[in-house]
Amino acid sequence: MKRPLIMFLTIVLALSSLSAVFADNGNNGKGKGKDKQNELELGVEVLLEEQKELIKGKRVGLITNPTGVDQELRSIVDLLHHDPDVELTALYGPEHGVRGDAQAGEYVEFYIDGTTGLPVYSLYGQTRKPTPEMLENVDVLLFDIQDVGTRFYTYIYTMAYAMEAAQENNIEFIVLDRPNPQGGHKVEGPVLETEYASFVGNYPIPLRHGMTVGELAKLFNEEFEIGADLTVVEMDGWKRNMYYDDTDLEFVLPSPNMPTLDTALVYPGAALIEGTNLSEGRGTTKPFELIGAPFVNSTAFAAALNELELPGVAFRAASFTPSISKHAGTLSHGVQIHIKNKKSYKPVETGLHIVKTLHDMYPEDFEFRAENSAGISFFDNLIGNGWIREAIENGDSVKDMEKEWKDELKEFKQVRKDFLIY
């Protein structure tokens, strides 16, 4: 009776071993238990696992927000605060705050963090640049925030101002690099003209720059002569053609109206609507994907946009009622932007077609935001010049606008090459 039992157990063990072999082969030779997520190491992970000597024995100030997490979704604030080798002394919050609980443009006050007991200095309050008093107890500043690859997303200028402050106060500056959600291979849109510089565009770069925050830090530091003592802790395993969903990273919303990757993908063009009197979908579950106003005929508007046959995108007639911001509490009509193919989709071109179509269809109702005393509209700050608004008003085609900025974009691409890491 023992022999059949022994044979049975032998077969079970053999099948178990064979199953393990197939499981390892399923990893494509990348190592036992290795999956797509674990192939990528974020800057924060490289810092704490391989380069902790950069901060060990130093007083550390940290500029971050809810996106400052590792792949296990552990906050860098907690990781540093509980690390016996690290002396975390201060936190600094960009627009929306360290905990991400402030709306766009909302003033953020100084406070004491309830979890760590550390002082939290606002870089979107009385100042956007750390003062010497804010840096008194700091030897090195860390920056760890997820960007979305668009010129007018303000976190990259918080980084630049902090780099200036670090240089002026002889403090080291370290950027912990993260992926560009839109990939790092496509560059699109006009390069900002310096007279239109603002906190939604402070340097002459295009709307879709195709760079990581670490690469931008290097560009800002050298090309625009900040001169900080800069170190970029590079990612391991990220490639330029990777969109965010080509990794297994969880998408942590970088700001209250940037909830998904689709939001980030439409943002470089759809956010131009912020420079008009239409709702860009703030106060809905699909900010920047929903666009409209009470005066729009959604069916006609969607049909007009779909007739353009723009690459990688389709438009669906939609109605919505924003809970905040423009047209709050008022039923609005327009479209939802649906990305069909993110690789062929051109967000800036699409955004300009949306604005031009609205202007042409509703000349009595459509408006650009009012000009300031210098004759600059908020739309001009977003697009980075004044001539595109005039071109739309004059009836010029988007194709002609693209031809106009072609040479400056080509020049930027040449400059950009010197600062690419990956």
C-alpha positions as CSV (number, residue, x, y, z in Angstrom):
1,M,0.0,0.0,0.0
2,K,3.0,2.3,0.5
3,R,4.3,2.2,-3.0
4,P,1.2,3.9,-4.7
5,L,1.2,6.6,-2.0
6,I,4.9,7.3,-2.7
7,M,4.3,7.4,-6.4
8,F,1.4,9.8,-5.9
9,L,3.5,12.2,-3.7
10,T,6.4,12.0,-6.3
11,I,4.0,13.1,-9.0
12,V,2.6,16.0,-6.9
13,L,6.1,17.3,-6.1
14,A,7.1,17.0,-9.8
15,L,4.1,19.0,-10.9
16,S,4.7,21.6,-8.2
17,S,8.3,22.0,-9.5
18,L,7.2,22.3,-13.1
19,S,4.6,24.9,-12.1
20,A,7.3,27.0,-10.4
21,V,9.5,26.8,-13.6
22,F,6.6,28.1,-15.7
23,A,5.9,30.9,-13.2
24,D,9.5,32.0,-13.5
25,N,9.4,31.8,-17.3
26,G,6.3,34.1,-17.1
27,N,8.6,36.8,-15.8
28,N,10.4,36.8,-19.2
29,G,13.7,36.0,-17.6
30,K,13.5,39.2,-15.5
31,G,14.1,37.4,-12.2
32,K,12.0,35.5,-9.7
33,G,9.0,37.5,-8.6
34,K,10.1,40.4,-10.7
35,D,7.1,42.3,-12.3
36,K,6.7,45.5,-14.3
37,Q,6.2,47.6,-11.2
38,N,9.4,46.4,-9.5
39,E,11.5,47.0,-12.5
40,L,11.0,50.7,-12.1
41,E,12.6,52.5,-9.1
42,L,11.5,56.0,-8.3
43,G,13.9,58.7,-7.2
44,V,12.7,58.4,-3.6
45,E,13.4,54.7,-3.6
46,V,16.9,55.1,-5.2
47,L,17.7,57.7,-2.6
48,L,16.7,55.6,0.4
49,E,18.0,52.3,-0.9
50,E,21.2,53.4,-2.6
51,Q,22.1,57.0,-2.1
52,K,21.2,57.8,1.5
53,E,24.6,59.3,2.0
54,L,23.3,62.4,0.2
55,I,21.2,63.3,3.2
56,K,22.7,61.3,6.1
57,G,23.9,63.6,8.9
58,K,22.2,66.6,7.4
59,R,19.1,68.6,8.4
60,V,16.6,67.9,5.7
61,G,13.8,70.2,4.4
62,L,11.2,68.5,2.2
63,I,9.0,70.0,-0.6
64,T,6.3,67.5,-1.3
65,N,2.6,66.8,-1.6
66,P,0.4,63.6,-1.6
67,T,2.2,62.4,-4.7
68,G,5.4,62.0,-2.8
69,V,5.0,58.3,-2.2
70,D,7.0,55.1,-3.0
71,Q,5.5,52.2,-5.0
72,E,3.9,50.8,-1.8
73,L,2.1,54.2,-1.4
74,R,4.1,55.1,1.7
75,S,4.5,58.8,2.1
76,I,8.0,60.2,1.8
77,V,7.1,62.4,4.8
78,D,6.6,59.2,6.9
79,L,9.6,57.4,5.4
80,L,12.0,60.2,6.3
81,H,10.4,61.1,9.6
82,H,10.7,57.5,10.9
83,D,14.2,56.8,9.4
84,P,16.8,56.9,12.2
85,D,19.5,58.0,9.7
86,V,17.5,61.1,8.6
87,E,16.9,64.3,10.4
88,L,13.7,65.8,8.8
89,T,13.3,69.3,10.1
90,A,10.7,71.1,7.9
91,L,8.1,70.6,5.3
92,Y,7.2,72.9,2.4
93,G,3.9,72.8,0.5
94,P,3.3,74.0,-3.1
95,E,-0.1,75.1,-4.5
96,H,-2.8,72.8,-3.0
97,G,-0.6,72.2,0.1
98,V,1.4,69.3,1.5
99,R,-1.7,67.2,2.0
100,G,-3.4,68.3,-1.2
101,D,-6.5,69.7,0.4
102,A,-6.5,73.3,-1.0
103,Q,-8.3,74.2,-4.2
104,A,-6.6,75.9,-7.2
105,G,-5.4,79.4,-6.4
106,E,-6.4,79.0,-2.7
107,Y,-4.1,80.8,-0.2
108,V,-2.3,78.3,2.1
109,E,-1.2,79.3,5.6
110,F,1.7,78.2,7.7
111,Y,0.8,75.4,10.2
112,I,2.2,72.5,12.2
113,D,1.8,69.1,10.7
114,G,-0.4,67.1,13.0
115,T,1.3,63.8,12.2
116,T,5.0,64.7,12.5
117,G,4.8,67.9,14.5
118,L,7.0,69.6,11.9
119,P,6.5,73.1,10.7
120,V,4.9,73.3,7.3
121,Y,5.8,76.4,5.3
122,S,3.5,77.4,2.4
123,L,5.1,78.2,-1.0
124,Y,1.7,79.3,-2.2
125,G,0.9,81.9,0.5
126,Q,2.7,85.1,1.4
127,T,5.6,83.9,-0.7
128,R,6.3,81.4,-3.5
129,K,10.0,81.4,-2.7
130,P,11.4,80.1,0.6
131,T,12.7,82.9,2.7
132,P,16.0,82.7,4.7
133,E,13.9,82.3,7.9
134,M,12.1,79.3,6.4
135,L,15.5,77.7,5.7
136,E,17.3,78.4,9.0
137,N,17.2,74.8,10.2
138,V,18.0,73.2,6.8
139,D,21.2,71.9,5.2
140,V,19.6,70.2,2.1
141,L,16.3,70.7,0.4
142,L,14.5,67.7,-1.2
143,F,11.9,68.0,-3.9
144,D,9.6,65.1,-4.5
145,I,6.4,65.9,-6.4
146,Q,4.7,64.3,-9.4
147,D,4.5,66.7,-12.4
148,V,2.1,66.2,-15.3
149,G,4.4,67.3,-18.2
150,T,2.7,70.7,-19.0
151,R,4.3,74.1,-18.9
152,F,1.5,75.8,-16.9
153,Y,1.4,73.2,-14.1
154,T,2.8,75.3,-11.2
155,Y,4.8,72.7,-9.3
156,I,7.8,73.1,-11.6
157,Y,8.0,76.8,-10.7
158,T,7.8,76.0,-7.0
159,M,10.8,73.8,-7.7
160,A,12.6,76.6,-9.6
161,Y,12.0,79.2,-6.9
162,A,13.2,76.8,-4.2
163,M,16.3,76.2,-6.2
164,E,16.9,79.9,-6.3
165,A,16.5,80.1,-2.6
166,A,18.8,77.2,-2.1
167,Q,21.5,78.9,-4.2
168,E,21.1,82.2,-2.3
169,N,21.4,80.4,1.1
170,N,24.2,77.9,0.3
171,I,21.8,74.9,0.7
172,E,22.1,71.8,-1.4
173,F,19.1,71.0,-3.6
174,I,18.1,67.4,-4.5
175,V,15.3,66.4,-7.0
176,L,13.9,62.9,-6.6
177,D,12.8,62.1,-10.1
178,R,9.5,60.8,-11.2
179,P,8.0,59.8,-14.6
180,N,6.4,62.3,-17.0
181,P,2.8,60.9,-17.3
182,Q,2.7,61.9,-20.9
183,G,6.0,60.2,-21.7
184,G,9.2,61.9,-22.5
185,H,9.3,61.6,-26.3
186,K,6.8,64.2,-27.6
187,V,7.2,68.0,-27.5
188,E,4.3,70.2,-28.6
189,G,3.1,73.8,-28.7
190,P,4.6,77.3,-28.8
191,V,7.6,78.2,-26.6
192,L,6.7,80.8,-24.0
193,E,7.7,84.4,-24.9
194,T,9.3,85.9,-21.8
195,E,7.1,89.0,-21.6
196,Y,4.2,86.6,-20.9
197,A,6.0,84.9,-18.0
198,S,4.0,84.2,-14.9
199,F,3.5,81.5,-12.3
200,V,1.7,79.5,-15.0
201,G,4.7,79.7,-17.2
202,N,8.0,81.2,-16.0
203,Y,10.5,80.0,-18.6
204,P,10.6,79.7,-22.4
205,I,9.6,76.1,-22.8
206,P,6.7,74.6,-24.9
207,L,3.3,73.6,-23.5
208,R,4.1,69.9,-23.7
209,H,7.8,69.8,-22.8
210,G,8.5,66.0,-22.7
211,M,10.8,66.2,-19.7
212,T,10.9,64.8,-16.2
213,V,11.1,67.2,-13.2
214,G,14.8,66.1,-12.8
215,E,15.5,67.0,-16.4
216,L,13.7,70.3,-16.1
217,A,15.7,71.1,-12.9
218,K,18.9,70.6,-14.9
219,L,17.6,72.8,-17.7
220,F,16.4,75.6,-15.4
221,N,19.6,75.5,-13.3
222,E,22.0,75.8,-16.3
223,E,20.1,77.4,-19.2
224,F,18.4,80.0,-17.0
225,E,21.4,80.4,-14.7
226,I,19.9,79.6,-11.3
227,G,23.3,78.0,-10.3
228,A,22.1,75.9,-7.4
229,D,24.1,73.0,-6.0
230,L,21.8,70.5,-7.7
231,T,21.7,66.8,-7.6
232,V,19.1,64.7,-9.5
233,V,18.4,61.3,-8.0
234,E,17.5,59.4,-11.2
235,M,14.9,56.8,-11.6
236,D,16.0,53.3,-12.6
237,G,14.0,51.5,-15.4
238,W,12.1,54.4,-16.9
239,K,12.2,54.9,-20.6
240,R,11.3,58.0,-22.6
241,N,8.5,56.4,-24.6
242,M,6.7,55.2,-21.4
243,Y,3.4,56.7,-20.5
244,Y,2.3,56.5,-16.9
245,D,0.2,53.4,-17.6
246,D,3.1,51.7,-19.1
247,T,4.3,51.3,-15.5
248,D,2.4,49.7,-12.7
249,L,2.5,52.9,-10.6
250,E,-0.7,53.9,-8.9
251,F,-1.8,57.4,-10.1
252,V,-2.1,59.6,-7.0
253,L,-3.9,62.8,-8.0
254,P,-1.3,65.6,-8.0
255,S,-4.0,68.3,-7.4
256,P,-7.8,68.3,-6.7
257,N,-8.7,68.7,-10.3
258,M,-6.1,66.2,-11.7
259,P,-7.8,62.9,-10.7
260,T,-6.7,60.5,-13.5
261,L,-4.1,59.9,-16.1
262,D,-6.7,60.9,-18.8
263,T,-7.0,64.3,-17.1
264,A,-3.2,64.7,-17.4
265,L,-3.2,63.6,-21.0
266,V,-5.9,66.2,-22.1
267,Y,-4.5,68.9,-19.8
268,P,-1.9,70.6,-22.1
269,G,-4.7,71.7,-24.5
270,A,-7.9,71.5,-22.6
271,A,-6.7,73.8,-19.8
272,L,-6.5,76.6,-22.4
273,I,-10.3,76.8,-21.7
274,E,-9.3,78.4,-18.4
275,G,-8.5,81.5,-20.4
276,T,-12.1,81.8,-21.6
277,N,-15.6,82.2,-20.2
278,L,-16.4,78.5,-20.6
279,S,-16.2,75.9,-17.8
280,E,-13.2,73.5,-18.0
281,G,-15.1,71.0,-16.0
282,R,-13.9,72.1,-12.5
283,G,-16.5,70.9,-10.0
284,T,-17.3,67.8,-12.0
285,T,-15.9,64.3,-11.9
286,K,-14.2,64.9,-15.3
287,P,-12.3,68.2,-15.0
288,F,-10.6,69.2,-18.3
289,E,-12.3,66.3,-20.1
290,L,-15.7,68.1,-19.9
291,I,-15.9,71.5,-21.5
292,G,-19.0,73.7,-21.9
293,A,-21.2,76.6,-21.1
294,P,-24.9,77.4,-20.9
295,F,-24.9,79.0,-24.4
296,V,-23.4,75.9,-26.2
297,N,-25.4,73.5,-28.3
298,S,-23.7,70.3,-27.3
299,T,-24.8,68.2,-30.3
300,A,-23.7,70.8,-32.9
301,F,-20.4,71.5,-31.0
302,A,-19.5,67.8,-30.8
303,A,-20.3,67.3,-34.5
304,A,-18.2,70.3,-35.5
305,L,-15.2,68.9,-33.6
306,N,-15.6,65.4,-34.9
307,E,-15.7,66.7,-38.5
308,L,-12.1,67.9,-38.0
309,E,-11.0,64.2,-37.6
310,L,-8.3,65.1,-35.2
311,P,-5.8,62.3,-34.4
312,G,-6.5,60.0,-31.5
313,V,-9.5,61.7,-30.1
314,A,-13.3,61.8,-30.3
315,F,-15.9,64.1,-28.8
316,R,-19.2,63.2,-27.2
317,A,-22.0,65.7,-26.7
318,A,-22.4,66.2,-22.9
319,S,-24.2,68.3,-20.4
320,F,-23.1,68.9,-16.8
321,T,-23.5,71.2,-13.8
322,P,-20.3,72.4,-12.2
323,S,-20.4,72.6,-8.4
324,I,-17.6,75.2,-8.3
325,S,-15.8,77.7,-10.4
326,K,-17.3,79.0,-13.7
327,H,-21.0,78.4,-14.2
328,A,-21.3,76.8,-10.8
329,G,-24.8,75.5,-10.2
330,T,-25.8,76.2,-13.8
331,L,-26.5,73.5,-16.4
332,S,-23.8,73.7,-19.1
333,H,-23.6,72.0,-22.5
334,G,-20.5,71.0,-24.4
335,V,-18.4,67.9,-25.0
336,Q,-16.4,65.3,-23.2
337,I,-13.0,64.6,-24.7
338,H,-12.4,60.9,-25.2
339,I,-8.8,59.8,-26.0
340,K,-8.9,56.9,-28.5
341,N,-5.2,56.6,-29.1
342,K,-2.9,58.4,-26.7
343,K,0.1,57.9,-29.0
344,S,-1.3,59.8,-31.9
345,Y,-3.3,62.3,-29.8
346,K,-2.0,65.9,-29.9
347,P,-3.4,67.7,-26.9
348,V,-2.2,71.2,-27.8
349,E,-3.5,71.0,-31.4
350,T,-6.8,69.6,-30.0
351,G,-7.1,72.4,-27.4
352,L,-6.6,75.1,-30.0
353,H,-9.2,73.6,-32.3
354,I,-11.6,73.5,-29.4
355,V,-11.0,77.2,-28.6
356,K,-11.2,78.3,-32.2
357,T,-14.4,76.3,-32.9
358,L,-16.1,77.8,-29.9
359,H,-15.0,81.3,-31.0
360,D,-16.3,80.7,-34.5
361,M,-19.6,79.1,-33.5
362,Y,-20.5,81.5,-30.7
363,P,-19.0,84.9,-31.6
364,E,-21.6,86.8,-29.5
365,D,-21.2,84.6,-26.4
366,F,-17.6,83.3,-26.4
367,E,-15.1,85.5,-24.6
368,F,-11.4,85.4,-23.7
369,R,-10.6,86.4,-20.1
370,A,-10.3,90.1,-19.7
371,E,-6.9,91.8,-20.3
372,N,-4.9,93.3,-17.5
373,S,-3.4,96.7,-17.4
374,A,-0.6,95.5,-19.7
375,G,-3.1,94.2,-22.3
376,I,-2.4,90.5,-21.4
377,S,-5.3,88.1,-21.0
378,F,-5.0,85.0,-18.8
379,F,-5.3,83.0,-22.1
380,D,-2.1,84.7,-23.2
381,N,-0.3,83.6,-20.0
382,L,-1.4,80.0,-20.6
383,I,-0.5,79.8,-24.3
384,G,2.6,81.9,-23.7
385,N,2.1,84.7,-26.2
386,G,-0.4,87.3,-27.4
387,W,-0.4,86.5,-31.1
388,I,-2.4,83.3,-30.9
389,R,-5.4,85.0,-29.3
390,E,-5.2,87.6,-32.1
391,A,-4.9,84.8,-34.7
392,I,-8.0,83.1,-33.4
393,E,-9.9,86.4,-33.5
394,N,-8.7,87.0,-37.1
395,G,-9.9,83.6,-38.3
396,D,-6.5,82.0,-38.9
397,S,-6.2,78.3,-39.0
398,V,-4.6,76.1,-36.3
399,K,-2.3,74.8,-39.0
400,D,-1.0,78.3,-39.7
401,M,-0.5,78.9,-36.0
402,E,1.6,75.7,-35.8
403,K,3.7,76.8,-38.7
404,E,4.4,80.1,-36.9
405,W,5.8,78.4,-33.8
406,K,7.7,75.6,-35.7
407,D,11.1,77.2,-35.7
408,E,11.2,78.2,-32.0
409,L,10.0,74.7,-31.1
410,K,12.8,73.2,-33.2
411,E,15.3,75.4,-31.4
412,F,14.0,74.3,-28.0
413,K,14.3,70.6,-28.9
414,Q,18.0,71.2,-29.6
415,V,18.6,72.9,-26.3
416,R,16.5,70.2,-24.5
417,K,18.8,67.4,-25.8
418,D,21.6,68.5,-23.5
419,F,19.5,68.0,-20.3
420,L,17.9,64.6,-21.0
421,I,18.8,61.9,-18.6
422,Y,16.9,58.9,-19.9
